[in-house]
Amino acid sequence: MRTDENEDGSRNVSDRHLMLVGRITSNWSLFETMIDMAIWHLADVEDNSGACLTAQIAGSARKLDALIALFHLHYPAESLSLRKLQQAAEKSRDLAEKRNRVVHDHWRLMDGKPSRLEITARKRLKFGAVFVSEDDLFKLADEVMHHANEFWKLLRPYLQYPDDE
């Protein structure tokens, strides 16, 4: 058997590895849902109507742009919170890139280790295997969840819910 094949001859990474990819995906989805909900509240639209709008905005970067614009519109004097929100958006962009690589790259065994095939050409070509351990995936899943929680803590004081009244 070659070193980059499983016992059954496949080159698939373990189910546990793919479960962690799924955890990262789910955690990111929660983060994007938080962005959507904040947009709906700051735009003062009912959730179903808001969902019709935010569902048309592709990607977290554009949603964060809309959210920051709405925040600035409603809270222009909150410059410290606005700066923190902009910093969170910047961190979100970095995390989104990591998440995108994990979710959209092809996973396989290479030299007996789980790897993703990274193919990008932003200003220069990247084409090759990137080895990623389960520990790396756990860390990214935790980083995304921590980021989502910190993001929500930052915005929560500005969002009105029926149970707040």
N, C-alpha and C positions, 0 to 999 in steps of 0.2 A: 504494500500500500504506500502511495506517495504521502509525504508529510503534510500536504495541504488537502487531504481528503479525510472524511470521517470513515468509520468502520463500514458504513454502507456504500462507500464510494462517492458520496456527495461532497460538495464543498460548502455546505451550509454552516453558518454559525449556529450556536446552541439556541434552543428555545429560550433559555434564561437570558441570553444576550438580547434576543429580539424582544423579550418582555420588557427589558430596560429601555429599549428604543420606544416601545409603546408607552411606558411611564413618562418619558420625556415629552412625547407627543401629547399625552393627556394633560400633563402639567402646563404645557404651553397653551393648550386649548382653554384651560381655566383662566390663564392670564389674559388671553384675547377676549374672553367673555367679560372679564372685569373691565377691560377697556370699553367694550361695547356698552355695558351697563352705565358706566360713567358718562359716556357720550349721550346716551338717552336722557339721563337725569339733567345734565347740564344744558342740553338742547330743549329740555322741558317737553319731551314727547313721551307718549305712552309706550310701554315696552314693545308691544306688537308693531306699532308704527315705526319705532326706532329700529327694531330688528330688520324691517324691510329696507331701511336706509343703510345701516352698517353692514348688512350682508352683501351690499354692492361694493364695499370698500375693500379692495384686495390688500391683504398684508397688514401687519401690525404697525409698520412705519407710517403709512398714510392715516391709519386710525389714530395713532398718537399725535400726528400733526393736527388732526381735527380736534382731538381732545384738548391739546394745549391751546389752540385758538379759542375754543369755547371757555376754557378756564380763564384765559386772559381777558376775554370779553366780560365775564361775570365777576371776576376778582382782580381787577387791574392794580389794586393797591397791595395785593399779596405777592410782592416781588420775591420774597424768600421762598415761599411755597412754589411759585412759578419756576424759580431756578432749580429747586429740588425736583420738580416734575420734569423739567428739561434734562436734568442729569439722569433721571430714571429712564427717560426716553432714549438717551444715548446708550446707557447700559443695555436697554432692551434691544437695540440694534446689534450690539455685539453678541448678545445671547441668541438673537434670532438667527444670526449667521451660524453659530454653533449648532443650534437646533436644526436648521435647514440641512446642514451637512449630515447630521446623524439620521434624519428622517428621509432625505431624498437620495443619498448616495447608496450604491449597491453594496450590500454586505456579503462577505465570503471569507473563507479561510485562506490565508496566505502564509506559507511556511508554518502551517499548523496553528496560526494565531488569527483571532478575529480581526478583520480589517474592512475598511470601507474604501471603495474606489472613488477618489476625489477627482472630478474633472471640472475645472473652472478656467475661465479665460478673461478675468478682469484685469486688463492692462498687461498681464502675462499669463502664460499657460501653466496650469498645475494639472498634472495627469499622473496619478499613481496611487499606490496603496498607502493608507494611513492606518497604522495599528492602533486599536482602541480597546482598552481593557474594560472588564465589567466595573472595576473601581472608577474608571473615568466616566462611565455612563451613570453610575450611582451619583457621582459628584455633580454631574450636569443636571440630572433630575432634581437633586436637592437644591442646586443653585437656581434653577428656574422656579421652583416652588417658593424658595425664600424671596426671590425677586418679586413674585406675584404678591406675596403677603406684605412685603414692605411697600409696594406700589399701592395696595389697598389701604394700608394704614395712612399713607400720605393723602389719599383722596377722600377717605371716609368722612372726615369732618365737613366736607363741602357738599356731600350728597345727602339729600333729604329722602327719607323713607317713611312710610306711614307709621312704623313703630317708633320713630324718633319724636313724634309729636306728643 
